[in-house]
Amino acid sequence: MKNSILPINERGWAAEEPDEWPHKEFTVSKESCRSVGDTYPTNQPLVSICLPNRNTLPYLPERIDTIFGQKYNNWELIVSDNFSEDGAWEFFERLARKDGRISIAQAPLGMYDGWNDCIRRARGKYIYIATSDDTMAPDCLNKLVAALERHPECDFAHCRVRRIEESNGQFDDDWLRGGLFALSSGPLIDIPHLRKAPFDALFLLSGRTVYWSIAQLLIRRELFNKIGLFEPRWGSVGDFNWQMRACLVANSVHVPDTWAGWRIHPGQATSRVDYYSIEHERKIQEMIDHAIEATESLLPPVTFKRLQRKWSRDARSLRHFLRAIEESPSTGSRRRFIFRNLLRGDFAAAAHVSARIANQPHWPEAVRKWMLQTGVGMALVPL
């Protein structure tokens, strides 16, 4: 069954149902929502900062300070609060009374429905999702906007992410070097560069994320029109699916000289995810399959067929193969497992041996081979 994507019209609603609020994917009625401020401002701020929230009052003063402290001030702030019980709503009410750029509303929406609510109400050329417990550098919006204005061929810009340790509030910058973005970027990680689709999407076939936090990204509104909003069906890991859709069809630009802060704390939505469970692997494959199918009309036919019939299956095979190696009880059993799969002509076993011979991580080697078949040419372009 084909996955449908509802575009967003100029008012911010799904185009097929311009007079219905909320959109049919929500289960709430208009009467169940409370709104304060100018929900549809007459001006058109360049950046719509979307702040979804549920009971994160302890972090909100710092988050709001980082928004008001931006060197770039041509923005509106769109708040969607899920009936917080910790005083967060009253905090937002006080803000909205003081600043006409702030639009706040309450509705009983889950995590991604709250994100989508903000995006539908947004009026800006660019969308920035300011997760309520995180932060950003004072020049973050300024540099991300400048990058997208210089590169109209890119649909989103991304900066570095700095992990904030809850225990001491200190930044940890070293952890990122072992992530998928670092592996895919090589020496360009500290250099401004363009990343051509579907390069990052092929890395996402690993089941790992390229961009750790949505707060790293500034997104053209048109990209949501093209690929749709966030899907809530997979719970707190569902932005992996949106990231996959985006990276399949959208070029991006990396801005290394600014940052977004990503706070690690027990109450965050992903803290309860078991990334090594069978259930998580099932969700990953579902999200990959959905993203490929949902972007079929936007992909070159040959690339779509290879993704659906070959690359996705090979990637799943490699994920399972690497897990089996990790779980093997001894060196001897690992070697026998690899040898048996080589004799069967298994892609994953061949990819594993090839990466070991080249002394390279597994996924960069696999993606390099797949990218050669896309005809894109140079996937990473230094600026």
C-alpha positions in Angstrom: 0.0 0.0 0.0 1.4 3.3 -1.1 2.3 5.8 1.7 0.7 9.1 1.2 2.3 12.5 2.0 0.1 15.5 2.5 1.7 18.7 1.4 1.4 21.9 3.5 -0.4 24.9 1.9 0.4 28.5 2.4 -1.7 28.7 5.6 0.3 25.8 7.1 -2.4 23.2 6.9 -2.5 19.9 4.9 -3.5 21.0 1.4 -6.3 18.4 1.0 -8.1 19.6 4.2 -7.5 23.4 4.5 -10.4 24.1 6.8 -9.9 21.3 9.3 -8.0 21.9 12.5 -6.3 19.9 13.8 -5.5 17.6 10.9 -7.2 14.2 10.9 -4.1 12.5 12.2 -4.8 14.2 15.6 -7.6 12.9 17.8 -8.3 16.2 19.6 -11.0 18.7 18.7 -10.6 22.4 18.2 -12.4 23.0 21.5 -9.9 20.9 23.4 -7.1 23.3 22.5 -6.2 26.6 24.2 -4.3 29.3 22.3 -2.7 32.6 23.4 -1.0 35.1 21.1 -1.1 35.6 17.4 -1.4 32.1 16.0 -1.2 33.4 12.4 1.0 36.5 12.4 0.5 38.8 9.6 4.3 39.3 9.1 6.5 36.6 7.6 9.5 36.0 9.9 12.3 34.3 8.1 12.9 31.6 10.8 10.1 29.8 12.7 11.5 28.5 15.9 9.3 25.5 16.9 9.3 24.7 20.6 7.2 21.6 21.5 7.0 20.9 25.2 5.8 18.6 28.0 6.8 19.2 31.6 10.4 20.5 31.0 10.2 23.7 33.1 13.6 23.2 34.7 15.3 23.5 31.3 13.0 26.2 29.8 14.7 29.3 31.1 18.1 28.3 29.6 16.4 27.3 26.4 14.5 30.6 26.1 17.7 32.5 26.9 19.5 30.8 24.0 16.7 31.9 21.7 16.5 35.5 22.8 20.3 35.6 22.9 20.6 34.8 19.1 22.5 37.3 17.1 19.9 36.7 14.4 16.6 38.1 15.6 14.3 37.8 12.5 12.3 35.0 14.0 9.0 33.9 15.5 8.6 31.4 18.4 5.9 28.8 18.0 5.1 26.8 21.2 3.0 23.7 21.4 2.5 22.6 25.0 1.0 19.2 25.9 -0.8 20.4 28.9 2.3 20.6 31.1 1.7 20.2 34.9 4.9 21.7 36.1 4.2 25.4 35.5 5.6 25.4 31.9 2.4 26.7 30.4 2.3 29.6 32.8 5.9 30.3 31.9 5.0 30.5 28.3 1.9 32.7 29.0 4.2 35.2 30.7 6.5 35.2 27.7 3.7 35.6 25.1 2.3 38.6 26.9 5.7 40.4 26.7 6.7 39.6 23.1 4.4 39.6 20.1 6.7 37.2 18.2 5.6 34.4 20.5 2.6 32.2 19.6 1.6 29.6 22.2 -1.0 26.9 22.1 -2.0 23.8 24.2 -3.2 20.5 22.9 -3.0 16.9 24.1 -0.5 15.8 21.5 2.4 13.3 21.6 6.0 14.1 20.9 6.0 14.2 17.1 2.4 15.4 16.8 3.6 18.4 18.8 6.4 18.9 16.4 4.0 18.8 13.5 1.6 21.2 15.2 4.4 23.7 15.5 5.4 23.3 11.8 1.8 23.7 10.6 1.5 26.9 12.5 4.9 28.3 11.4 5.1 31.1 8.9 8.9 31.3 8.3 11.0 30.4 5.3 13.0 28.2 7.5 12.1 25.9 10.4 14.2 25.3 13.5 13.0 22.8 16.0 14.2 23.9 19.4 13.9 20.9 21.6 12.9 22.2 25.0 15.7 20.7 27.1 18.5 21.7 24.8 20.6 24.8 23.9 22.5 26.5 21.1 25.3 28.9 20.4 24.4 32.6 20.1 25.5 32.6 16.4 23.7 29.3 15.5 20.7 30.7 13.6 22.8 33.4 12.0 25.3 31.0 10.5 22.8 28.3 9.5 20.5 30.9 7.7 23.5 32.4 6.0 24.6 28.9 4.7 21.2 28.1 3.3 20.9 31.6 1.7 24.2 31.0 0.0 23.3 27.5 -1.2 19.7 27.3 -2.6 20.5 23.8 -3.9 20.5 22.6 -0.2 17.3 22.0 1.8 18.8 21.9 5.2 21.9 23.0 7.1 23.5 21.3 10.0 26.0 22.3 12.7 28.0 20.5 15.3 26.3 19.0 18.3 27.8 19.3 21.8 26.6 16.8 24.4 25.7 18.4 27.7 26.3 16.1 30.7 23.4 16.5 33.1 25.6 15.7 36.2 27.8 18.7 35.8 26.5 20.8 32.9 29.8 20.4 31.1 30.1 20.0 27.3 31.6 16.7 26.0 32.9 17.3 22.4 35.0 14.1 22.0 32.2 11.6 21.8 31.0 12.8 18.4 34.3 11.7 16.7 33.2 8.0 16.9 29.7 8.7 15.3 28.4 8.0 11.9 28.7 11.7 10.8 32.4 11.6 11.6 33.0 8.3 9.9 31.2 9.6 6.8 32.9 13.0 6.7 36.6 12.1 7.4 38.8 15.2 7.3 35.8 17.3 6.2 34.2 17.1 9.6 35.7 20.5 10.6 35.4 22.1 7.1 32.2 23.6 5.6 31.0 21.3 2.8 28.0 20.2 0.8 26.6 16.7 1.2 24.7 15.4 -1.9 21.7 13.1 -1.7 21.4 10.1 -1.2 24.8 9.9 0.5 23.7 10.3 4.1 20.6 8.1 3.5 22.9 5.2 2.5 24.7 5.6 5.8 21.3 5.5 7.6 20.8 2.0 6.2 23.2 1.0 9.0 20.3 1.7 11.4 22.4 4.4 13.2 21.6 8.1 13.0 23.8 10.6 11.1 22.5 13.6 12.9 22.1 13.1 16.6 19.7 15.9 17.4 17.0 17.7 15.3 18.3 20.9 17.0 21.4 20.6 14.8 19.3 21.3 11.7 17.8 24.4 10.0 15.3 23.2 7.4 13.6 24.9 4.5 9.9 24.8 4.9 9.6 23.5 1.3 11.3 20.3 2.4 8.3 19.4 4.6 6.0 20.1 1.6 8.1 17.7 -0.4 8.6 14.8 2.0 5.9 15.3 4.7 6.0 15.8 8.4 7.1 13.5 11.3 5.5 10.1 11.7 4.5 9.3 15.3 3.9 5.5 14.8 7.4 4.5 15.9 7.6 6.3 19.2 10.6 8.4 20.3 12.9 7.1 17.6 10.6 8.2 14.7 12.7 11.1 13.6 15.0 8.5 12.1 12.4 7.9 9.5 12.1 11.7 8.7 15.9 12.0 8.5 15.9 9.0 6.1 13.3 10.6 3.8 15.2 14.0 3.9 18.6 12.5 3.2 17.3 10.4 0.3 16.2 13.5 -1.7 17.8 16.6 -0.2 21.3 18.0 -0.4 22.6 19.7 2.8 25.4 22.0 3.9 27.6 21.5 7.0 28.4 24.5 9.2 31.1 23.4 11.6 31.8 26.7 13.3 28.7 26.8 15.4 26.8 24.3 17.5 23.6 23.0 19.2 23.7 21.5 22.6 22.1 18.1 23.3 21.4 17.4 26.9 21.7 13.9 28.3 19.3 13.3 31.2 17.1 10.4 32.5 13.8 12.1 31.5 14.5 12.5 27.8 12.3 10.7 25.4 15.0 8.3 24.1 16.4 7.4 27.5 14.2 4.3 27.6 15.0 2.9 24.2 16.8 -0.4 24.0 18.8 0.1 20.8 20.0 -3.5 20.8 16.6 -5.1 21.0 14.8 -7.1 18.3 11.9 -4.6 18.6 14.2 -1.7 17.8 15.6 -3.5 14.8 12.1 -4.2 13.6 11.3 -0.5 13.8 14.5 0.5 12.0 13.6 -1.7 9.1 10.0 -0.5 9.0 11.2 3.1 9.0 13.7 2.5 6.2 11.1 0.7 4.1 8.6 3.5 4.6 11.1 6.2 3.7 12.1 4.5 0.5 8.5 3.9 -0.6 7.4 7.4 0.5 10.1 9.1 -1.7 9.7 6.9 -4.8 8.4 9.8 -6.9 11.3 12.0 -5.9 14.1 9.5 -6.6 15.7 8.4 -10.0 13.9 5.2 -10.9 17.2 3.2 -11.0 18.2 4.4 -7.5 14.7 3.6 -6.1 14.9 0.0 -7.5 18.3 -0.5 -6.1 17.3 0.8 -2.8 14.2 -1.3 -2.6 15.5 -4.5 -4.1 19.2 -4.6 -3.3 20.8 -2.0 -1.0 18.2 -2.1 1.8 18.4 -5.9 1.9 22.2 -5.9 1.8 22.3 -3.4 4.7 19.9 -5.4 6.8 22.0 -8.5 6.1 25.2 -6.6 7.2 23.5 -5.3 10.4 22.5 -8.8 11.4 25.9 -10.2 10.4 27.8 -7.7 12.5 25.5 -8.4 15.5 26.1 -12.1 15.2 29.9 -11.5 15.2 29.5 -9.4 18.3 27.5 -12.1 20.1 29.9 -15.0 19.1 31.4 -16.5 22.2 34.9 -17.0 20.9 37.3 -16.1 18.1 37.0 -19.6 16.6 33.2 -19.4 16.4 33.4 -16.0 14.8 35.9 -17.2 12.1 33.7 -20.3 11.4 30.6 -18.1 11.1 32.4 -15.7 8.6 33.8 -18.6 6.6 30.4 -20.3 6.2 28.8 -17.1 5.0 31.6 -16.4 2.6 31.1 -19.9 1.0 27.4 -19.0 0.6 28.3 -15.8 -1.3 26.8 -13.6 1.4 27.1 -9.9 0.8 27.6 -9.1 4.5 30.5 -11.6 4.9 32.2 -10.2 1.7 31.7 -6.6 2.9 33.2 -7.5 6.3 36.3 -9.1 4.9 36.7 -6.3 2.4 36.5 -3.7 5.2 39.0 -5.7 7.3 41.5 -5.9 4.4 41.1 -2.2 3.7 41.4 -1.5 7.5 38.3 0.7 7.2 35.0 0.7 9.1 32.3 -1.4 7.6 29.7 1.2 6.6 31.9 3.7 4.7 33.1 0.9 2.5 29.6 -0.3 1.7 28.3 3.2 1.1 31.3 4.0 -1.2 30.3 1.0 -3.4 26.6 2.0 -3.5 27.4 5.7 -4.3 29.4 4.6 -7.3 26.2 3.1 -8.7 24.1 6.3 -8.2 26.0 8.3 -10.7 26.0 11.3 -8.3 29.8 11.7 -8.5 31.5 13.6 -5.7 29.2 13.2 -2.7 31.0 15.6 -0.3 32.1 18.9 -1.8 34.4 21.2 0.3 33.5 24.9 0.3 
